[in-house]
Amino acid sequence: MKNLFTSGIIFLMLWGCSVEGQDKGDTLNEIKRYEPNWESLQQYETPEWFQDAKLGIFIHWGAYSVPAYGSEWYPRLMYMDTATFTAQLKLQQEGPNKIYLHHKEKFGDQKEFGYKDFIPMFKAENFDANQWISLFKKSGAKYVVPVAEHHDSFAMYDSKFTRWNSVDMGPERDVLGELFEAGRAEGLKMGASSHLAFNWAFFNKKDHFDTVDPEYADLYSKKGKALDEPVSEEFKELWWNRTTDIIDNYQPDILWFDFFFDIDDFKEYHPKIASYYYNKGLDWNAEVVLQDKNFGHDAFPPGTMTLDIERGKMSDISDEPWQTDTSVGKNSWGYVTDWISKTPNTLVDDLIDIVSKNGCMLLNVGPKPDGTIPEDQQQVLLEIGKWLEVNGDAIYGTRPWKIFGEGPTEVATGHHTEGKNKDLTAEDFRFTTKGDKLYAIALDWPESGELLIKSLATGAEHTKEVTSAKLLGSDADITWEQTEQGLRVKLPAEKTGGYAYAVELDLKN
């Protein structure tokens, strides 16, 4: 009787937990386990929390910040004595590239002083995860994605599968773990990015470099000198072990993959890692986000993950949620001494344009090797945060309207197109919706003090009668008139800050 009674109590407790768990969203409870095939993976849906978040922070930080020269691709270019196989970086000039020459002049011959020798110099002595997270929250970001491991193969976490990690070398700290703990304590979603796949071909192999020394093959990869050598099964297994190690031990809300993982050499791993990660999310009762660029490949069919576009945008509203990843820096992702920061105006405009097309923006910072974020980068983030304090209602939790916007300024689309874009103007508008509100966002303050939104003209295909209008951040009454030319909005004399301006509208049902 005692055992029967105990079993009954346990059953009731488990039943109660099951019923309580359904409150988190019946979606998770209804989804079957994912199988490593695309038919099964089509049941995945990008979670609402990600669609609501809109702004995240990317962090490129590693031993490549020590030389602080060129870009975070310094480890690759320091071994390129000639400008070969570098079309990606547009280094097609003849002769030695400048980073190779710079390294020889400042640090010595690449056979004697290789990339491995920067790692002991990467101390991170002033790194404070709580300070970083505080800054990111002030920027208005809702999620944070540190680079867990870049192409250089140095793990910024406590790895079981490589000695080249931030706990055993360099900072001697679990950087990823500290950021996850600090971020989650502040209610942020925390992700991790993996750029490890390209480590296979990242380092140039020649006899006069230390990259061919077998003692360091676990850093520089075991690939030989041939440029087109297929990715080995041993390397793919290492990639799998290191990636699932991140998933299992840090339970990231977002898992982001860089290019090269999407090539055919890794084809069998595409559905395999997606199903593994999504099933882990079910185990954790968490809605997770897998992101990939599909960079020139169709590694992940539409609907099986969340597409990421590097330094570029979309031309129109996407049916599926997506993301732009870009950097505060015009010329680098990792810290360099000649870093050039974009203006807050440019980045605010980018955020608005992306959100109006059903996207989110993952904005990168590049900390110094001592663990501090440069002041100019901090100021950019704080300015974005100030703008979102005023205009966040037009951004967070919104969805696209019937059209993304209007205006004369064309926006370049696709990977690596942001350099072609011009600043948007007061004649350019973007639209978002939330509940019964429509937000019309002017990308600059008009000199005339009056907005003319042509898409909201009487009788226009996309709109109804406007019943109220309010300028976010202002208590002043504003006047408007809806005519056949458009909605004319007379703005107050005093601006509500800088950059773009959002008008909250009610439409007649």
N, C-alpha and C positions, 0 to 999 in steps of 0.2 A: 504493500500500500504506500509506503514511504516513497519508493522509486516512482510509482505511478503519479503520486501527488507532485513530486519534484518535476517530473517530465511535463506535467500539465502546466505548472507555473512557468517553466522555461518556454513552453510553446506560447503561452499568453504574452510573455515578455517580448519574444521575437515577433509575434503577430503585431503587437503594439508598435514596435520599432518600425516594422514594415509599413504600417498605415501612416505613422508619423513621417517616414521618409518620402511618402508620395507627395507631401506638401511642397517639396523642393522642385516639383515639376514632374508631372507624370511622364514627360518625354523620356527622361533617363530610365524610368522603370519599364517603359514599354519597349525600348530599343533592345533588339536581340544583340547578342555578342557579334562583333564584327569579324568577318572572315577576310583573309588576305586576297580578296578579289574585288574587282571594281563594282560588280553588281551589288555586293554586300555593302561596300563603302559608299554607295550612292545614298544610303539612308542618312548619312551625316548631314547636319545643318549647322552653320555657323551660329554660335550661341548669341542670345540677345544681349548679354552683358558686353560682348565685344562690339556689337553694332551700336550700343549706347555710348561706349567709352570715347571714341573719336581720336584721342591723342595719347600716344605712348612715347616713351623715351628709350632709345637704343644706346648702347654703350660699347664703343670700340676701345678696349684698353688691354694692353699686353706689353711684352718686352719690346715690341716695335716702337713704343713711345720713348724708349731710351735714346736711340739715335735722333729721333724727332726731325727727320729729314725726308722730304719727298712725299711720302704717304705711308699708310699701314702696309703697303706692298714693298716697303724697303727690304724685308728679308728675301724677297724674290729678285728684286732688281739689283741688289748688291752683288749677286752672282752672275749677272748678265754682262760679260765683258764686251759683247757686241749686242746690238739691238735686234736680236733674233726672236722669232715666235712671240712677239709682243703687240700684235695688231690690236688686241683688246685695249691696250693702253695708248694706242696710237704712237708708239715709239718705233717708227719705221725709218728713222734717219740712219745714215751710215755711221759706223764706228762705235766706240764705247759709249754707253749711256752715262749720264752725269752721276747717278747714284753709285754705280760701280767705282767710278773715279773718286768720288767723295769718300767712300769707305776706305779705299786704299790710302788716301792722303791722311785721313783723320785717325783711322783705327789700325791700319796695317794690312798686310797681305791676307786675302781671304782664305788661304790655306792655314795661316797661323791664328788669325782672329776672325772666327766665323760668327754666324748668328747666335750660336749656342753661348758665346761669351758675353752677350748682352744680358742674358738671363740673371746672372748674379748681380748685375747692376740695377735690376728692376726691383727696387726695395719697397715701394708703396708705403713709405714710413708715415705719411700723413693721411692715409686712407681712413675715412670715417663713413661707414655705410649709412649711419643715421643722418649725417649731414647731407649726403647725396640725396637720400630719400626725401628729406625735408625740402630741398631745392626742387626736386621733381614734382612734389605735391604743389608747391607754390606756382609751378609752371602750368598747372591745370591738368597734368597727365594723369591718366587712370590706370596705366599699365607700364611696366618696365621690362625691357628685354636686354640683359647683359649678354655680351658675346662670351659664350662658355668656352669655345676654342676656335681660333681663327685658322687660316691656312698654314700658319707656322707650326701647328700641332701642339702648342703649349696650352695645357688645360688650366683654366682659371677656376678650378674647383678641385675637390678631393677625389682624384681619379684612382680607380683600382687597376687601370689597364695601361698606364704610362707613368714612368718616373718623372717625366717632364710636366710637372703640375705645380700650381701655386702654393700648395701646402708643403711640399718637399723641397721646393726651390724658390728662388726669388723672394716674393713677399712672405712666404711661409705662413700663409693664411688662406682660408677657404673663402675666396672673394665672392663667388657665386652664392655660397651658403649665407654669408653675412648680409648680402644684399636681399636675399629672399626673406630672411628673418626680419630685417628692418622694414622692408616693403610691406610684407603681409601684416605686420603689427600696425601699419598705418592704413590698412584696408585696400592696398593696391594689388592688382593682379600681377603676377610675376612670371616671366617667360625666360627662355634660354635660346640662344641661336647657335647653330653648328655650321661651321665653315670647313669642317675637317676633310670632307671628300676631296677637295682640291689639293690637299697636302700631298697626294700621290704624285702630282706633276708640278708642284709649286716651286721646288728648288732645282736650279740648274745643276746638272751633274757633269763635272769635268775634273780631270786628274789634278789640276792646280787649285782646287777648292776643297775645303774640309767636308763638303757634302757627300763625297765618295768614301769617307772613312767609315768602315762598318761599325765602329764604336758608337756612332751617332745616327745610325740608320733608323732608330726608333724615333728620332726627331725629324730627320730630313726625308724619311720614307725609304723603303727598300727598292724603289724603282731604279732601273738602270739608266744608262746614258741615252738610250734611244728616246726620241721625243714622243713617238707614237706607241709606246709600250702599253698594252692593255692593262687595266687595273687588275691586280692579282687577287685571287680568292682569299689569300691571307690578309691583304689590306682591307678587303670588304668585310671580313669577319671582325677585324679590329675595329673598323668603323661601327659595325653593329654593336659590339660590346661596349664601346665608349658611349654611343648614343643611348642605348638602353640603360646604361649606368646613370646618365643624367636624368633620364625619365624616372627610374626607380627610386633614386635617392633624393631628388629635389622636387618631384611632382609638379613640373612646370604647367602653368595655365596656358602657355603658348610655347610651341616648339617651332622654330623658324629655321629653314634650310637655305643655304646659299647655292649659287650655281655650281655646276659640275656634278652634284649629286643627281641632277636630273638627266644625265647622259645614259645611254643604253647599257653601259657597263654595270650600272646599279639597278637595272630594270626590275629584277626580281625583288629588290628591297623596297621598292616604292609602295606597293600594297602591303607588304609585310610590316614596314615601320608604321604605316598609317593605322592598320588594324591593331597593332600592339599598343600604340599610344592611345587610340580611342577606347580600347578595352580597359586600359589603365584608368582613363577618366571615369569610366563606369564603375570601376572598383573603388575609386576615391569619391564617388558621387559628385563629380565635378564636370563641368562643361568645358572642354579643352579646345584649343585652336591650333591646327597644323597649318603652317604657312610655307609656300614654296613659290619660286619665281617662274617655273616652267620656262626657263630662259632659253628660248630657241628650240625647245623640245615640248612634247606633250606627255610629260612624265606622269602627271596627275590629271585625269579627266575632270572637266568642269563639274562642280558639285561635290567633289570628294575631299577638298581642302579649301583654304582661303588664299586666293592669289595675291602675291606681293609684286609690286612694280618698283624697280629700283630707280630712284631719281627721275621719276616720271609720273604721268597721270593717265586718266582715261578721257576720251573725247565726249562721252555722254554717260547717262545713268546706267549703271550695271545692274542687272537683275540679281546678281550674287554679290554679297559684301566682299570688299577687297581692301587692299592696303597699299599705300605708298611708303617706302622707306627712303629717307633722305637725311642729309646731315646739316647741322648748323654750319659746318664748314663748306665753303665752295670748292676747296681744293683737296680735301682729305676727310677721312673718317676717323683715323687715329691722330693723336696730337702731333703737330709739327710746329717748329718755331715760327714759320711764316704762314701759319693758319689764317685764313680770311673768313670771317663770319658773315653770313647773310644778314640782311636787315630784318628786324622783327616785322616790318611791313610786308616784306616778301613772304615770310613764313606764315603770317596770319592769312594773307590772301591764298596761299597754297592750301592751308587747312580748310578754309571755307570752300574753295573750289572742289577739293577732294570729298568733303562731307556732302556737298550738294549732289554728288554723283554716287553716293552709297559707299563711300570709302572712309578709312581711318588713316591717320598719319603717324608713322613711327619716326621720330626725330632724334637723330644721333648727336651725342656729345663725345669729345675725345679728351679724357683726362690726362694730366701730366704723369710721368713715371712715379712721382712721389705720392700720387693719389689725390691731388687737388684738381678741381675743375677750373680752368682759367676764367678770369673775371669777365672777359668779353662774352664768353659762352654763357656764363651765369646770367648776365644782364639780358641777353636775348631771351632766355627762358623766362625770366621774371617779367619782361615786357609782354610776352605771350600770356602769361598768367594774369597780368593786370587786365588785358583785353578780355580774357575769358571770364573774369569776375563780373564784368559789365555785360558781356554778350553771350555768356554760356548757355542761356535758355535757347538761343538760336542754333546751338551746336550739340550739346549733350542730349542723348536720347532722341534725337530727331531722325527723320527718315526723308528720302527725296520726295519732292513734289512731282507734279506731272511733267515738268521740264526742269532742267538743272539751273537755268538762268538765261540771261540775255546780255547783249553788249557787243561793242565793236572789236574787242581784243580777242584774238584767237589764241588758244592754248595748245601747245605741242603735246603730243601723246606718245605713250610707249616708254620702254626702258631708256634711261639716259637721255632724256629730251629736255630736262628742266633748263639747261643753258640757253635754249632757244626762246624761252618765254620772256615777254615784256611785262612790266608792272601793269596790273589792272587799274582801271580808272573809275571815276564817279559815275560813268555811264554804263559800267559793268555791274550786273546784279547776279546774285546767286540766291536760290530759294531752298528752304527746308521747312518741314512740317513736324508738328508734335501735337497730338491730340487734335483739338479743333483750331489750333493756331497755325497761321502761315507766317513765315519769317522771310522778309525781303531784305537782303544784305547788300548794301552799297559798298563797293570795294574802295571808295575814297569819299571824302567830304566835298560836295560840289561848291564851287566858288560862288554860285548864285544863291546858295542856301536852299535850293529846291531840287527834289528828286522827281524824275519822270520815269515811271516803270511801265513800259509799253505793254508788257505781257499781261498787265492787269487793267487794260482798257475795257470799257463797257462793250459787251458783245464779243469779247475775245474768246477764243476757243477754250482757254485754260482756266477761266476764272468765274467768280460770282461777284455779287455786290459786296463791297467792303463796308462793314458796319462800324469798325473802330480801328484806330491806328495809334501806336505808342512807340516812341523811340526808346529802346532799351538804354538804361542808365540815366534817363532824364525824367524829372517830375513835371517838366513844362508841357503844357497842352500844345499839340501840334494840329495844324489844319491840313485837310486833304480834299481833293476833288477827283472823282473818277469820271473821266471823259472818254470820248472815242479815241483820243490820242494816247491815253494811259492814265495811270494813277499819279496825280501830282501831290507831292507831300512837301509842305513848307516846314523846314527844320527850324528849331530854336536857334537863337543867335549864338549860344554857347555850345561848343562841341562837347561830346561825352567821352573824350579821350582821343587817342590817335588811331590811325589805320582805318579799318572798315567800320561801318555803322549798320546796326540791325533795327529794322522796323517790324514790330509785332502787329499782325493784322488779324482781325476777326472777319470772317466771310459769312454772308447770309446763307442759312441752310436752304 
